[in-house]
Amino acid sequence: MKALLSFLAVLPLGSFLVRPAAPAPKYAVADIPAALREGANAVLRANDEVVTVKSAGRLVHTVHRVVTVLSDAGDDFGRHGEYYYDLESLSYLHGAVYDADGRLLHQLRAAEIHDQGVGGNDLMTDVRIRYADLRQPQTPYTVEFDYETVSDNALFYPHWQPQEAEGLAVQSATLRVTTPTALPLRYQERQLPAGTTVAHTSTSGQETYEWHLANLPAVDEEEAAPLLADLTPTVAMAPGTFEVQGHKGSAASWQNLGLWSYELNAGRDVLPPATLAKVQALVRDAPDARARAQRVYEMLQGSTRYISVQLGLGGWQTFPASSVASNGYGDCKALSNYTVALLKAAGVPACVALVKAGPDEPDIRADFPSTQFNHVIVCVPPAKGDRADTLWLECTSQTNAFGYMGSFTGNRHALLLTPEGGKLVATPRYGTAENRQVRRLDLFLDAAGSATATARTLRTGQEQDLYAALLNELGPVEQKKYVTDHLRLSTFTLTKLSLAAAPAGPLPGVVEHLALTLPGFALPSGKRVFINPNLLSRLPALPAQVGERQSDLWLDHASLHADTVRLHLPTGFQPETLPAPVQLSTAYGTYASQYATLPDGTIQYIRRLELKRGHLPKTAYAGYLDFRRKISVADKTQVVLLKTES
């Protein structure tokens, strides 16, 4: 025995401990086709999604996702997060990261997965997020994530858009959906490559749908392009029939979907007797329905505040109106429901409406009934059925003008919730007649070449949205800092700034007064002085197109800017030459500028720019570039003054 032990003692430890073999390399960067790496910040190596519909009330979503990060600009793909809440659980989240040659660098440990709530002072929610960060100090590297969610909220089906960002190429992506034959999948395909078709099979009471995408080059970010949702391959999915916490419904039509939401909230519009009496006294002497509605809206703004509530079914079912009346707060659903109840008490019929809100949000897919909304507003239909007189109310704002939707909910569709079901209608459209900026500027030049300027600018419609936020949400110091930071002038001092609401009119407006000092603004060159009187409204040219334009031309904002500038000359100066008038008329808009000398010697410059809304083919982009270039040239035109005294 001693001899045996002595023998064992001299053997190396590795003779008895078998080290596990290192995992074989995978996802090497060299395996990515060169065409996919070109112009890409990251490449989606694999995105395999499986959606299993278990019943009208439950579905399971499993994802295997591999992304190679090629540059720092793609670093966000090195981390991943998944939200979960009472009606949707996260079964697992696994991850790993590999080097450029495909060798495993690190396997994600449970302790490295962070879990935190989502919310703030204005949010009541059961939503949480689990996230992991596998970013590396050097690129390229590859991350791999696997996760699964189980949803008891079958009102929402996953949305498949593997190419979710500019600069992301796709090497391979698959989607497989399995659903009972009794619950056929509703789907809509958009932007799929030519020849891509769904593979649909039926087996033992189950329907299976499969899509596959491969070798999609990265999409460049382009000026005046559609949102990515309208550029890259997408499959939108939705249920026919569904169930959420015992509430059954159908999404097969807008009418059915609206009826489910209406019935879910029916009977929650009862007001306390004291509130009823207050409303009736408030509107007793109002001359008409619109006046009654305005008094109710102002009462709402003065007595409530917004707080978001996303608790299970509470994401769709409102707090009762009595709760808002007693507590003084609610989310968009609750405040809108409360407003409808107040209007009813005032003798003004109204209904709530679902809308996809946000100044940068695309409109919903109007031809694909499904839950695409994130906000609730109020619609007051006209008594005589004239749609132009429809009144819309944003109930979450304490400062919004009565009846104004603006860039947050204007120019899109909304779903009215009525006892007969949902009705898809358009919210107010704001164009050049509404979105206006009218400016009068006086520029005073002295003999040494310095100047001062005063300007009054009236902005209305969507042109005033940002300035209304500045007026209502920031103090004078912050307002001045914002305006100073955004004036495109070389050397100046902002000596005065004031913002005020414009007098009441059909549209809200903000009036801005400012004063500037401009040292060395137009220094003499011999006997001449060169001045550009367009101080505040220059529209820059766009960079030249590099390579072939990929996307169509989308001009989504219509506006009209009108400027009158009066240039006051010092004694001993007169215009030597005035620029010729400029007139442009295109499919993108119109532009005009002209100069004149007034009887008192003042030089007057008038500029008018109208930009149209429109969706045009990509071949129109060259013309749009030329339009912007010509405007930029005209905006930079200088007046030449001649010194007449020695």
HULIN-V288121 format. One record per backbone hydrogen bond with DSSP energy under -1.0 kcal/mol. NH is the residue of the N-H (numbers start at 1). CO is the residue of the C=O. E is the energy in kcal/mol with one decimal. If there is no record, write none. Layout:
nh | co | e
NH | CO | E
NH | CO | E
//
This chain:
nh | co | e
5 | 1 | -2.5
6 | 2 | -2.4
7 | 3 | -2.1
8 | 4 | -2.4
9 | 5 | -2.0
10 | 6 | -1.0
11 | 8 | -1.0
15 | 12 | -1.9
16 | 13 | -2.1
17 | 13 | -1.4
26 | 102 | -2.3
29 | 100 | -2.8
31 | 28 | -1.5
32 | 29 | -1.9
36 | 33 | -1.3
37 | 33 | -1.3
38 | 34 | -1.5
40 | 37 | -1.8
41 | 167 | -2.8
42 | 167 | -1.7
43 | 68 | -2.4
44 | 169 | -3.6
45 | 43 | -1.1
45 | 66 | -1.5
46 | 66 | -1.5
48 | 64 | -2.7
49 | 174 | -2.4
50 | 62 | -2.7
51 | 176 | -3.0
52 | 60 | -3.0
53 | 178 | -3.2
54 | 58 | -1.5
55 | 58 | -1.9
59 | 151 | -2.0
60 | 52 | -2.5
61 | 149 | -2.7
62 | 50 | -2.8
63 | 147 | -2.7
64 | 48 | -2.1
65 | 145 | -3.0
66 | 46 | -2.9
67 | 143 | -2.4
68 | 43 | -2.8
69 | 141 | -3.0
70 | 41 | -2.3
71 | 41 | -1.4
74 | 71 | -1.9
75 | 72 | -1.8
77 | 74 | -1.9
78 | 75 | -2.4
79 | 76 | -1.3
80 | 132 | -2.5
82 | 130 | -2.7
84 | 128 | -2.5
85 | 88 | -2.4
88 | 85 | -1.6
89 | 150 | -2.5
91 | 148 | -2.4
94 | 146 | -3.2
96 | 144 | -1.9
97 | 106 | -2.2
98 | 142 | -2.9
99 | 103 | -2.4
102 | 99 | -2.0
105 | 97 | -3.0
106 | 97 | -1.6
108 | 95 | -2.9
112 | 109 | -1.6
113 | 110 | -1.5
114 | 131 | -2.6
116 | 129 | -2.3
118 | 127 | -1.9
123 | 120 | -1.4
124 | 308 | -3.6
126 | 310 | -1.7
128 | 84 | -3.0
129 | 116 | -2.7
130 | 82 | -2.4
131 | 114 | -2.0
132 | 80 | -2.7
134 | 78 | -2.6
141 | 69 | -1.5
142 | 98 | -2.3
143 | 67 | -2.8
144 | 96 | -2.8
145 | 65 | -3.1
146 | 94 | -2.1
147 | 63 | -2.0
148 | 92 | -1.4
149 | 61 | -2.5
150 | 89 | -2.5
151 | 59 | -3.0
152 | 87 | -3.8
156 | 153 | -1.5
160 | 235 | -2.2
164 | 162 | -1.7
167 | 219 | -2.0
168 | 165 | -1.3
169 | 42 | -2.4
170 | 216 | -2.6
171 | 44 | -3.1
172 | 44 | -1.2
173 | 213 | -2.2
174 | 47 | -2.4
175 | 211 | -2.1
176 | 49 | -2.3
177 | 209 | -2.8
178 | 51 | -2.8
179 | 207 | -2.5
181 | 205 | -2.5
183 | 180 | -2.2
186 | 238 | -1.6
188 | 236 | -2.3
190 | 234 | -2.5
196 | 193 | -2.3
199 | 210 | -2.5
201 | 208 | -2.4
203 | 206 | -2.6
206 | 203 | -1.5
207 | 179 | -3.3
208 | 201 | -2.9
209 | 177 | -2.6
210 | 199 | -1.5
211 | 175 | -2.4
213 | 173 | -3.0
215 | 171 | -1.0
216 | 170 | -2.8
230 | 227 | -2.2
231 | 228 | -2.2
232 | 228 | -2.0
234 | 190 | -2.6
235 | 160 | -2.4
236 | 188 | -2.6
238 | 186 | -2.3
242 | 249 | -2.4
243 | 56 | -1.8
244 | 247 | -2.2
247 | 244 | -1.9
249 | 242 | -2.5
251 | 240 | -3.3
257 | 253 | -2.5
258 | 254 | -2.5
259 | 255 | -2.0
260 | 256 | -2.0
261 | 257 | -1.7
262 | 258 | -2.5
263 | 259 | -2.7
264 | 260 | -1.8
265 | 261 | -1.0
268 | 265 | -1.4
276 | 272 | -2.1
277 | 273 | -2.4
278 | 274 | -2.0
279 | 275 | -2.3
280 | 276 | -2.3
281 | 277 | -2.1
282 | 278 | -1.9
283 | 279 | -1.8
286 | 283 | -1.6
292 | 288 | -2.1
293 | 289 | -2.6
294 | 290 | -2.4
295 | 291 | -2.1
296 | 292 | -2.1
297 | 293 | -2.5
298 | 294 | -2.4
299 | 295 | -1.9
300 | 296 | -2.4
301 | 297 | -2.6
302 | 298 | -1.7
303 | 300 | -1.1
304 | 300 | -1.2
305 | 328 | -1.4
307 | 330 | -2.2
308 | 122 | -3.4
310 | 124 | -3.4
314 | 311 | -3.1
315 | 312 | -1.8
316 | 313 | -2.6
317 | 313 | -2.2
321 | 268 | -2.2
324 | 320 | -1.4
325 | 321 | -2.3
326 | 322 | -1.8
327 | 323 | -2.7
328 | 324 | -2.7
330 | 305 | -1.4
335 | 331 | -3.1
336 | 332 | -1.9
337 | 333 | -2.7
338 | 334 | -2.6
339 | 335 | -2.2
340 | 336 | -2.4
341 | 337 | -1.9
342 | 338 | -2.4
343 | 339 | -2.9
344 | 340 | -2.3
345 | 341 | -2.0
346 | 342 | -1.3
347 | 344 | -1.5
348 | 343 | -3.2
351 | 379 | -2.3
353 | 377 | -2.6
354 | 415 | -2.4
355 | 375 | -2.3
358 | 408 | -2.6
361 | 358 | -1.2
366 | 364 | -1.4
368 | 365 | -2.0
372 | 370 | -1.0
374 | 355 | -1.8
375 | 355 | -1.5
377 | 353 | -2.6
378 | 393 | -2.1
379 | 351 | -3.1
380 | 391 | -3.6
389 | 386 | -2.0
390 | 387 | -1.9
391 | 380 | -2.6
393 | 378 | -2.6
404 | 401 | -1.9
410 | 406 | -2.1
411 | 428 | -3.0
414 | 425 | -2.8
415 | 354 | -2.7
416 | 423 | -3.0
417 | 352 | -2.4
418 | 421 | -1.2
421 | 418 | -1.9
422 | 255 | -1.6
423 | 416 | -1.6
425 | 414 | -2.8
427 | 412 | -3.1
434 | 431 | -1.2
435 | 431 | -3.3
436 | 434 | -1.4
437 | 560 | -2.3
438 | 458 | -2.7
439 | 562 | -2.8
440 | 456 | -2.3
441 | 564 | -2.6
442 | 454 | -2.7
443 | 566 | -2.7
444 | 452 | -3.1
445 | 568 | -2.4
446 | 450 | -2.7
449 | 446 | -1.6
451 | 518 | -1.4
452 | 444 | -2.0
453 | 516 | -2.2
454 | 442 | -2.1
455 | 514 | -2.4
456 | 440 | -2.4
457 | 512 | -2.7
458 | 438 | -2.9
459 | 510 | -2.3
460 | 436 | -2.5
461 | 508 | -1.4
463 | 460 | -1.4
464 | 461 | -1.6
468 | 464 | -2.7
469 | 465 | -1.7
470 | 466 | -2.1
471 | 467 | -2.4
472 | 468 | -2.4
473 | 469 | -2.4
474 | 470 | -1.6
479 | 475 | -2.6
480 | 476 | -2.4
481 | 477 | -2.1
482 | 478 | -2.4
483 | 479 | -2.5
484 | 480 | -2.6
485 | 481 | -2.5
486 | 482 | -1.1
489 | 487 | -1.7
493 | 517 | -1.8
495 | 515 | -1.9
496 | 515 | -1.4
498 | 513 | -2.2
500 | 511 | -1.8
502 | 509 | -2.8
510 | 459 | -2.2
511 | 500 | -3.2
512 | 457 | -2.9
513 | 498 | -2.4
514 | 455 | -2.1
515 | 496 | -1.9
516 | 453 | -2.7
517 | 493 | -2.0
518 | 451 | -3.3
521 | 518 | -1.2
522 | 449 | -3.5
525 | 528 | -4.0
528 | 525 | -1.6
529 | 641 | -2.0
531 | 639 | -2.5
535 | 533 | -1.9
553 | 616 | -2.4
554 | 224 | -2.7
555 | 614 | -3.2
559 | 611 | -1.7
560 | 435 | -2.1
561 | 609 | -2.8
562 | 437 | -2.8
563 | 607 | -3.0
564 | 439 | -2.1
565 | 605 | -3.1
566 | 441 | -2.5
567 | 603 | -3.3
568 | 443 | -3.3
573 | 570 | -1.3
574 | 642 | -1.8
576 | 640 | -3.1
577 | 640 | -1.3
582 | 593 | -2.3
584 | 591 | -3.1
586 | 589 | -2.5
590 | 610 | -2.0
591 | 584 | -2.4
592 | 608 | -2.1
593 | 582 | -2.0
594 | 606 | -1.9
596 | 604 | -1.8
598 | 602 | -3.4
601 | 598 | -2.4
603 | 567 | -2.2
604 | 596 | -3.4
605 | 565 | -3.2
606 | 594 | -2.5
607 | 563 | -2.4
608 | 592 | -2.7
609 | 561 | -2.8
610 | 590 | -2.7
611 | 559 | -2.4
612 | 588 | -2.5
614 | 555 | -2.8
616 | 553 | -3.3
620 | 617 | -2.3
621 | 618 | -1.6
624 | 620 | -1.8
625 | 621 | -2.6
626 | 622 | -2.0
627 | 623 | -2.3
628 | 624 | -2.5
629 | 625 | -2.3
630 | 626 | -2.5
631 | 627 | -1.9
632 | 628 | -2.4
633 | 629 | -2.4
634 | 630 | -2.3
635 | 631 | -2.8
636 | 632 | -1.1
637 | 634 | -1.2
639 | 531 | -3.8
640 | 577 | -1.5
641 | 529 | -3.2
642 | 574 | -3.4
643 | 527 | -3.3
644 | 572 | -3.1
//
